[in-house]
């Protein structure tokens, strides 16, 4: 019989390395900007995310972080069905925004739900 107060084992997800192009771009930016904090601000992520990604210990969504790095630091673009050619970072930011009672946001919210660039559609 197990005790009700016994600690439960929490399994930490496995760390996954960034793809080489995104890692090189991040390393290069950190050197040119002079700090990991500058990279974190530019990418709008935490300093811990940058530090762990550079060390190969990031346990978050590596694909999402790589997409963000490519869009912001490597000028990767996608063709948005509504906005035309935009950076993949802007695409990612727009997908993350909540529904809002604003005509453009309503259109974006509907378009993003079915867009081929939305990775959530590929996981199903």
LINHUKA-V616122 format. One record per residue. PHI is phi in degrees with one decimal (* if undefined). PSI is psi as a letter, one per 20 degrees, with the letter a starting at -180 (* if undefined). NEAR is the number of other ideal C-beta (glycine too) atoms within 8 Angstrom. Layout:
phi={PHI;PHI}
psi={PSI;PSI}
near={NEAR;NEAR}
This chain:
phi={*;-94.4;-76.0;-68.2;-94.6;-68.5;-67.0;-96.4;-75.0;-102.7;-88.5;-81.3;-60.7;-71.1;-72.6;-132.0;-74.6;-66.5;-58.1;-58.4;-65.9;-69.9;-63.3;-62.5;-64.0;-66.8;-60.5;-61.8;-65.1;-61.4;-68.1;-68.3;-81.2;90.4;-164.0;-72.1;-62.3;-64.7;-65.1;-60.7;-64.1;-62.6;-89.1;58.4;-131.4;-78.3;-64.3;-63.5;-61.0;-63.6;-59.2;-67.3;-64.0;-66.5;-89.4;76.1;-115.2;-74.9;-106.3;-81.1;-77.9;-65.1;-64.3;-66.1;-65.7;-63.2;-61.5;-64.4;-63.9;-62.3;-68.7;-88.6;-100.7;-110.4;57.7;-69.9;-125.3;-133.6;-99.4;-79.0;-60.9;-107.4;-102.0;84.7;-76.8;-137.3;-69.4;-65.5;-68.9;-63.6;-58.3;-61.8;-63.2;-66.1;-62.8;-80.8;-70.7;-78.4;-60.7;-144.0;-80.3;-140.3;-51.5;-67.9;-64.2;-62.6;-61.5;-63.0;-59.7;-66.2;-66.5;-63.0;-61.5;-113.9;-69.3;-66.8;-81.8;-80.6;-65.1;-63.2;-72.2;-86.9;-82.5;-75.2}
psi={p;q;q;h;j;p;q;q;p;p;p;p;q;p;q;p;q;q;q;h;g;h;g;g;g;g;g;g;g;h;g;h;i;i;q;h;h;h;g;g;g;h;i;l;r;q;h;h;g;g;g;h;g;h;i;k;j;p;j;a;n;h;h;g;g;g;g;g;g;g;h;g;h;j;k;p;r;r;o;p;h;g;i;b;p;r;q;h;g;h;g;g;g;h;h;i;q;r;q;q;m;p;g;g;h;g;g;g;g;g;g;h;h;j;q;i;i;o;h;h;h;i;i;*}
near={2;4;5;4;3;6;3;4;4;4;4;5;5;5;9;6;7;13;8;6;8;13;12;8;12;15;9;9;12;14;7;6;9;6;7;10;8;11;13;13;7;10;12;5;8;6;8;6;12;16;9;11;14;11;6;8;7;12;9;7;5;12;7;10;15;11;13;13;14;14;16;10;12;10;6;9;9;10;6;13;5;7;6;6;6;11;11;14;12;10;13;12;8;12;11;5;9;4;6;8;5;6;5;6;11;11;9;11;12;8;11;10;7;7;11;4;9;11;9;7;9;6;5;4}
